[in-house]
């Protein structure tokens, strides 16, 4: 199938049937989109680390090996090597029977400090141990690292997929497919390229472009209105990138928090931590941008279909009014998402005794503030940008005029003519009795 055929195909613009694009609209979108698609594909090919294997595990200094097991007993005891001696206290001794690893089938006892912040273990809990090397049968070679969560996570994923399919049906299935492909792009392209030392901002822009093309066209169909939403998303992402570069440099943000510092030490080579911060901002804003641009494009298209006489100015004005109603809730969603992710950090800074200004301008909080505000500015800008693009393109679209069915002429009721005086009259002329109505009775 050629690109022209794709742009002319039928699609789903936010759940509505879309007419094929007219020739002028098709040519316009080809000129605008084809260079961007080619640039994204070429960029992905250039940035992908072909033939390079990233060292993992012990090769980068990670010596802890996960071992799965099941809790068989929980007793109180001491915290040292002799913790199981009578009278010892201060810890909880958790007996775990290992199901894999070098000593599968054996049982080890691991002390866990008896503190309010320590997790509670019960018999039957499935846990994950961290094996640090040494004797695989010794208790001191293991630490309790985590719980196994495979079953609840799979159940939650099934419930999520069922809810999407129940409400969205075939379009919900397309949305799930687009979500899976987005994770494929993140895992198989973005992460390897970043670990290989490529520029994080460039990787994020190309990765966001791949995700955007896949998600929007797979979910909403290949159509003129979807292509317009793609253009609006691209322009808004570019604005977010420019603002992010400017304000991370102006605010002297390094992006070097504790997690990033650990990453740098494991990689063994330099990585642009500020660029990594920007990459997270771009990818984080992409999902909300999709919602804004698709909604605005569909609104303008439906306005055009409802009233084909509307020009660019009227379409832009009406679409902007719809966008303003949608914008406040979307910005609040983005702010709350970032605030929720940084909630433990905010709590820690609140306990430090600093005032609000000092908390907001500290490195770890300031980078979240910049990320939130830059993404919000991009969302605000997406409304007029996408509305203007949609009004420009939709104004050049041929709107099919539905012929109204001709009204059938009403049949005139025939007036009953009075009987002719020469017509034969039956019955009793004196009483008006008609034999066909049964026997006559006096009332």
Residue pairs with C-beta under 8 A, 6 or more apart in sequence:
3 30
3 34
4 26
4 30
6 222
7 21
7 26
7 29
7 30
7 222
7 223
7 224
7 227
8 20
8 21
8 26
9 20
9 221
9 222
9 223
10 17
10 18
10 19
10 20
10 221
10 223
11 18
11 217
11 220
11 221
11 222
11 223
11 225
11 226
12 18
12 171
12 219
12 220
12 221
12 223
13 220
13 221
13 223
13 225
13 226
13 294
13 297
13 298
13 301
14 220
14 294
14 295
14 297
14 298
15 171
16 298
16 302
18 221
18 223
18 224
18 225
18 301
19 400
21 29
21 223
21 224
21 397
22 396
22 397
22 398
24 396
25 224
25 393
25 396
25 397
26 224
28 393
28 396
29 224
29 227
29 228
29 393
32 231
33 227
33 230
33 231
36 209
36 234
37 213
39 209
40 206
40 209
40 210
40 213
43 202
43 205
43 206
43 209
44 189
44 206
44 207
44 210
47 189
47 193
47 198
47 202
47 203
47 206
48 189
48 192
48 193
49 192
49 193
49 195
49 196
49 198
52 196
54 192
54 195
54 196
56 62
57 65
60 266
60 267
60 268
61 265
61 266
62 266
63 132
63 133
64 130
64 131
64 132
64 145
65 101
65 130
65 131
65 132
65 133
66 128
66 129
66 130
66 131
66 145
67 98
67 100
67 101
67 128
67 129
67 130
67 131
67 142
68 98
68 99
68 100
68 101
68 126
68 127
68 128
68 129
68 148
69 96
69 97
69 98
69 99
69 126
69 127
69 128
69 129
70 96
70 97
70 99
70 124
70 125
70 126
70 127
71 94
71 95
71 96
71 121
71 122
71 123
71 124
71 125
71 126
71 127
72 95
72 96
72 97
72 107
72 123
73 93
73 94
73 95
73 123
74 92
74 93
74 94
74 95
74 121
74 122
74 123
75 84
75 92
75 93
75 95
76 89
76 91
76 92
76 93
76 114
77 83
77 84
77 85
77 88
77 89
77 91
77 92
77 93
77 111
78 84
78 85
78 88
78 89
78 90
78 91
78 111
79 90
79 91
79 111
79 113
80 88
80 111
81 140
82 88
83 91
83 93
83 109
83 111
84 93
84 109
89 114
90 113
90 114
91 111
91 112
91 113
91 114
92 111
92 112
92 113
92 114
92 118
92 121
93 109
93 110
93 111
93 112
94 109
94 110
94 111
94 112
94 121
94 127
94 144
95 107
95 108
95 109
96 107
96 108
96 109
96 110
96 127
96 129
96 142
96 144
97 105
97 106
97 107
98 104
98 105
98 106
98 107
98 108
98 129
99 105
101 129
101 131
101 136
102 131
102 136
103 136
103 137
106 136
106 137
108 129
108 137
108 138
108 139
108 141
108 142
109 139
110 129
110 139
110 142
110 143
110 144
112 118
112 119
112 121
112 144
119 147
121 127
121 144
125 147
126 147
126 148
127 144
127 145
127 146
127 147
127 148
128 144
128 145
128 146
128 147
128 148
129 142
129 143
129 144
129 145
130 142
130 143
130 144
130 145
131 141
131 142
132 141
132 142
132 143
133 141
134 140
134 141
135 141
161 176
164 172
164 175
164 176
165 172
165 173
165 176
166 172
168 175
171 219
174 218
174 219
175 219
177 218
178 214
178 215
178 218
178 219
179 215
181 211
181 214
181 215
181 218
182 211
182 214
182 215
185 207
185 210
185 211
185 214
186 207
186 211
186 283
189 203
189 206
189 207
189 210
190 203
190 204
190 207
190 279
190 283
193 203
193 207
194 200
194 203
194 271
194 276
194 279
195 267
197 269
197 270
197 271
199 272
199 275
200 271
200 272
200 275
200 276
200 278
200 279
201 241
201 245
201 272
201 275
201 278
201 279
201 282
203 279
204 241
204 278
204 279
204 280
204 282
204 283
205 237
205 238
205 241
205 282
207 283
208 237
208 282
208 283
208 286
209 234
209 237
211 283
211 286
212 230
212 233
212 234
212 237
212 286
212 290
213 230
215 290
216 226
216 229
216 230
216 233
216 290
216 294
217 226
217 230
220 226
220 229
220 294
224 393
224 397
225 297
225 298
225 301
225 390
225 394
226 294
226 297
228 297
228 386
228 389
228 390
228 393
228 394
229 290
229 293
229 294
229 296
229 297
229 386
229 390
230 293
231 386
231 389
232 293
232 296
232 297
232 382
232 385
232 386
232 389
232 390
233 286
233 289
233 290
233 293
233 382
233 386
235 385
235 389
236 289
236 292
236 293
236 378
236 379
236 381
236 382
236 385
236 386
237 282
237 285
237 286
237 289
237 378
239 377
239 378
239 381
239 385
240 281
240 282
240 285
240 374
240 375
240 377
240 378
241 278
241 282
243 374
243 377
243 378
244 277
244 278
244 281
244 282
244 370
244 371
244 374
245 278
247 253
247 370
247 374
248 255
248 274
248 277
248 278
248 367
248 370
249 274
251 366
251 370
253 274
253 277
253 363
253 366
253 367
253 370
254 273
254 274
254 363
255 273
255 274
255 275
255 276
255 277
255 367
256 264
256 273
256 363
257 363
257 364
257 367
260 273
260 276
263 271
264 270
264 271
264 273
277 367
277 371
280 371
281 370
281 371
281 374
281 375
284 337
284 338
284 371
284 375
285 334
285 374
285 375
285 378
285 379
288 330
288 333
288 334
288 375
288 379
289 378
289 379
289 382
291 330
292 323
292 326
292 327
292 330
292 379
292 382
292 383
292 386
293 382
293 386
295 322
295 323
295 326
296 319
296 322
296 323
296 326
296 382
296 383
296 386
296 387
296 390
297 386
297 389
297 390
299 318
299 319
299 322
299 323
299 390
300 315
300 318
300 319
300 387
300 390
300 391
300 394
301 390
301 394
301 397
303 310
303 315
303 318
303 319
304 310
304 315
304 394
304 395
304 397
304 399
305 399
308 399
308 401
310 318
310 395
311 395
312 391
312 392
312 395
315 387
315 390
315 391
315 394
315 395
316 387
316 388
316 391
319 387
319 390
319 391
320 383
320 384
320 387
323 383
323 384
323 387
324 383
326 383
327 379
327 380
327 383
330 379
331 376
331 379
331 380
334 372
334 375
334 376
334 379
335 372
335 376
338 368
338 371
338 372
338 375
339 346
339 372
341 368
342 365
342 368
345 364
345 365
345 368
346 359
346 365
349 359
349 362
349 364
349 365
350 359
352 359
354 362
359 365
360 366
360 369
419 425
426 434
426 435
427 433
427 434
427 435
428 440
431 440
433 440
